[in-house]
Every structure is written in C-alpha cells, then in structure tokens.
Amino acid sequence: MTGIRVVFSWSQAGPRFRQNLTRQATRVREAARGAARETAKRIETLGRADIRRGGNFGSRWTDGLHADVTEGGGNIRISVYDDVPYFNIFQYGGVIKGKPMLWIPLDFATDAQGVSAKDFRGGLFRVDRESGAPLLLSIEDKQPKYFGKESVTEPKKFHIVEIAQDQARRMRDIYRERFKELG
C-alpha cells in the first residue's frame, strides 16, 4: 500500500485532517459490516425459502442453512453452509450409490418413513423377486417396508449458490445505503 504524507503550514489543520480521516475509515468499516450482515440475512431468508420449495425438506434442512459474517486479515467474509452433511447432493445434483443397495421406504409404510432400514424397530428380512426391486419386509407384520436400488440420480433442487451470488452483486447498493446512513 502506498503511504500519503500531507504537510500543512499551520498547526491545527494536521490533527483535524487526521481526525476526519479516522472518522471516514470508521464509517467505511461500519458500512461494510452492516452491508455484510444484511446480505447474510438475505441469503439465509431466500435460501431457506428455496429449500422449502425444493420438496419435502423439513426444519432440519431450513434451520441448518447458515450465512455467517466473520472478519480477519482486513477482510469481511460471509460463509454459507448447511448442517446437513449431504446437502450438496441437492445443491448440485448427482448420483447416490448404495453399498451395495440403497433401501428406500415405501410410501405406504408409514412406520418406515424417516427411519433408515438398519434402524427399523423389530427387524427386517430381504425378499429377492425375479422381476422388480428386492424388498425388505418387517419380521413382525410381514409387510413390505423398503425397496432396494443400486443407485439413485438426484436432480438439482436447491439454488443457494445462485442466491448467494445474486445477493453479493447487490451488496454494493446495500453498502452505499449504509454509508449514507452513517454520514
């Protein structure tokens, strides 16, 4: 960074100039912090609405989305992330492969919804059919609960990256508003 040195011939101007310069630097930093906080809040609000529109995603998904503002090294950062570890499969789309099978709850098996096959109460047994996917049936009631697939292709359902990019482009205008308010 280039330094600027200003020399005045009268003694009062130097301290006033320095004081005004410090005040402006504080104003710039506060405006930037305010713009970052507002941008982060917008990303969270719009992102959570996008997740709700994406399908049957509950509060774990929406409340798990965060946009945090941090400072360090002369920078202000907005970090966007979700608490759900496999969030990105719905952000970008992709193939989920089983190990060796994915066990998917059947729509009518209400007691299997939201429960992984390995955690199903009462136990399960497998039935392989000549045509169609293998099934897991309940040991207790002998009813089908899950069907197996080797892989599932998930389409893109979330647009959080696009929302964050759009809000970052709008941040300049938010900064200008904050700067004027602090003037």
C-alpha positions as CSV (number, residue, x, y, z in Angstrom):
1,M,0.0,0.0,0.0
2,T,1.3,3.5,-0.8
3,G,1.5,6.0,2.0
4,I,0.4,9.6,1.7
5,R,2.0,12.3,3.6
6,V,0.4,15.7,3.9
7,V,2.2,18.6,5.3
8,F,0.4,21.8,6.4
9,S,2.0,25.1,7.2
10,W,-0.4,25.8,10.1
11,S,-0.5,23.6,13.1
12,Q,-4.3,23.0,13.6
13,A,-5.0,21.5,10.1
14,G,-3.0,18.3,10.6
15,P,-4.8,17.0,13.7
16,R,-8.2,17.8,12.2
17,F,-7.3,16.1,8.9
18,R,-6.2,13.0,10.8
19,Q,-9.4,13.0,12.9
20,N,-11.6,13.4,9.8
21,L,-9.6,10.6,8.1
22,T,-10.1,8.3,11.1
23,R,-13.8,9.1,11.2
24,Q,-14.2,8.3,7.5
25,A,-12.3,5.0,7.9
26,T,-14.6,4.0,10.7
27,R,-17.6,4.9,8.6
28,V,-16.4,2.8,5.7
29,R,-15.8,-0.2,8.0
30,E,-19.2,0.1,9.7
31,A,-20.9,0.4,6.4
32,A,-19.1,-2.7,5.1
33,R,-20.0,-4.6,8.2
34,G,-23.7,-3.6,8.0
35,A,-23.8,-4.5,4.3
36,A,-22.3,-7.9,5.0
37,R,-24.8,-8.6,7.9
38,E,-27.8,-7.6,5.8
39,T,-26.5,-9.6,2.8
40,A,-26.0,-12.7,5.0
41,K,-29.5,-12.3,6.4
42,R,-31.0,-12.1,2.9
43,I,-29.1,-15.2,1.8
44,E,-30.4,-17.1,4.8
45,T,-34.0,-15.9,4.3
46,L,-34.1,-16.5,0.5
47,G,-32.1,-19.8,0.8
48,R,-34.5,-21.2,3.4
49,A,-37.4,-20.4,1.2
50,D,-35.7,-22.1,-1.7
51,I,-35.1,-25.2,0.4
52,R,-38.9,-25.3,1.3
53,R,-39.8,-25.0,-2.4
54,G,-37.3,-27.9,-3.2
55,G,-39.7,-30.6,-1.9
56,N,-40.3,-32.4,1.4
57,F,-37.4,-30.9,3.3
58,G,-38.2,-30.1,7.0
59,S,-36.9,-27.7,9.5
60,R,-33.6,-29.7,9.9
61,W,-32.7,-28.6,6.4
62,T,-34.1,-25.0,6.5
63,D,-32.8,-24.2,10.1
64,G,-29.5,-25.9,9.1
65,L,-28.7,-23.2,6.5
66,H,-26.4,-20.5,7.8
67,A,-24.8,-17.4,6.5
68,D,-22.2,-16.2,9.0
69,V,-20.2,-13.0,8.9
70,T,-16.6,-13.1,10.1
71,E,-13.7,-10.7,10.0
72,G,-10.0,-11.2,9.8
73,G,-6.9,-10.1,8.0
74,G,-8.6,-6.9,6.9
75,N,-11.4,-8.8,5.2
76,I,-15.1,-9.3,5.9
77,R,-16.4,-12.8,4.9
78,I,-19.8,-14.3,4.5
79,S,-19.7,-18.1,4.8
80,V,-22.7,-20.0,3.6
81,Y,-23.2,-23.6,4.8
82,D,-25.7,-26.2,5.9
83,D,-25.6,-28.5,8.9
84,V,-26.8,-31.5,6.9
85,P,-23.7,-33.2,5.6
86,Y,-25.1,-34.4,2.3
87,F,-26.7,-31.0,1.5
88,N,-24.6,-30.6,-1.7
89,I,-26.3,-33.5,-3.5
90,F,-29.4,-31.4,-3.7
91,Q,-27.5,-28.2,-4.4
92,Y,-25.7,-29.7,-7.4
93,G,-27.5,-32.9,-8.2
94,G,-25.7,-36.2,-8.7
95,V,-25.8,-40.0,-8.3
96,I,-26.0,-41.6,-4.9
97,K,-24.7,-45.2,-4.9
98,G,-25.7,-47.9,-2.5
99,K,-23.2,-50.1,-0.6
100,P,-24.4,-52.4,-2.2
101,M,-28.0,-51.2,-2.1
102,L,-30.0,-48.1,-1.1
103,W,-33.1,-49.1,0.9
104,I,-35.9,-46.6,0.2
105,P,-39.0,-46.6,2.4
106,L,-42.2,-47.4,0.5
107,D,-44.8,-44.6,0.5
108,F,-47.5,-46.7,2.3
109,A,-45.1,-47.9,5.0
110,T,-45.6,-45.0,7.4
111,D,-43.6,-46.7,10.2
112,A,-40.5,-46.7,7.9
113,Q,-40.7,-43.0,6.9
114,G,-37.7,-41.1,8.2
115,V,-36.1,-44.3,9.6
116,S,-33.1,-46.0,8.0
117,A,-33.5,-49.7,7.2
118,K,-30.8,-50.6,9.7
119,D,-32.6,-48.8,12.5
120,F,-36.1,-50.2,11.8
121,R,-37.6,-51.5,15.0
122,G,-38.4,-55.2,15.1
123,G,-36.1,-56.2,12.3
124,L,-36.4,-56.8,8.6
125,F,-35.8,-59.7,6.2
126,R,-35.0,-59.5,2.5
127,V,-37.1,-60.9,-0.4
128,D,-35.5,-61.1,-3.8
129,R,-38.0,-61.2,-6.7
130,E,-37.5,-62.4,-10.2
131,S,-38.8,-59.1,-11.6
132,G,-38.5,-55.9,-9.8
133,A,-36.5,-54.5,-7.0
134,P,-35.7,-56.5,-3.8
135,L,-37.8,-55.8,-0.8
136,L,-37.3,-55.6,3.0
137,L,-40.3,-56.9,5.0
138,S,-41.0,-56.4,8.6
139,I,-40.3,-59.5,10.8
140,E,-43.3,-58.6,13.0
141,D,-46.1,-57.9,10.4
142,K,-44.5,-59.5,7.3
143,Q,-45.4,-56.3,5.3
144,P,-43.0,-54.7,2.8
145,K,-41.3,-51.6,4.2
146,Y,-38.4,-50.8,1.8
147,F,-37.3,-51.5,-1.7
148,G,-33.7,-51.6,-2.9
149,K,-31.9,-49.8,-5.7
150,E,-28.2,-49.9,-6.6
151,S,-28.2,-46.1,-7.2
152,V,-30.5,-43.1,-7.4
153,T,-30.0,-39.9,-9.5
154,E,-30.9,-36.8,-7.6
155,P,-31.7,-33.7,-9.6
156,K,-30.6,-30.2,-8.6
157,K,-33.3,-29.0,-6.1
158,F,-31.6,-26.1,-4.3
159,H,-30.2,-22.8,-5.7
160,I,-28.3,-21.5,-2.7
161,V,-25.1,-20.7,-4.6
162,E,-27.1,-18.7,-7.2
163,I,-28.9,-16.9,-4.4
164,A,-25.6,-16.0,-2.7
165,Q,-24.1,-14.8,-6.0
166,D,-27.1,-12.6,-6.7
167,Q,-27.0,-11.1,-3.2
168,A,-23.3,-10.5,-3.5
169,R,-23.9,-8.5,-6.7
170,R,-26.5,-6.4,-4.7
171,M,-24.1,-5.8,-1.9
172,R,-22.7,-2.6,-3.5
173,D,-26.1,-0.9,-3.3
174,I,-26.6,-2.0,0.3
175,Y,-23.1,-0.7,1.2
176,R,-24.0,2.7,-0.3
177,E,-27.2,2.9,1.7
178,R,-25.3,2.1,4.9
179,F,-22.6,4.6,4.1
180,K,-25.1,7.4,3.6
181,E,-27.0,6.5,6.8
182,L,-23.7,6.8,8.8
183,G,-22.8,10.1,7.3
